[in-house]
Amino acid sequence: MIAPCADCGYETIGNEYYMVRNDVWEQALGHEIPPVQDQVFLCIGCLEKRIGRTLTRRDFVNCPLNTMPDPARSKRLRNRLKATVSRPVP
């Protein structure tokens, strides 16, 4: 499966494949979550640009995709999965 970021083209599968809460995703999209066949993928940086702040662990859903050990995750994703403080994104 190929899942490039809709904004920058970064390949999200493996390095930045994650699940966030519906309200975070809807804020990034500006509308309700589309059906599965119309999925949009965003790298961490582009998602944060869209919502105007960095992600924190509270933004992620509790599911195996986010909790299983995975050395292929980007450093940026690993940091956000542990972060407790959000910062504005310019």
Secondary structure by P-SEA (a helix, b strand, c coil): cccccccccccccccccccccaaaaaaaaccccccccbbbbbcaaaaaaaacccccccccccccccccccccccaaaaaaaaccbbbbcc
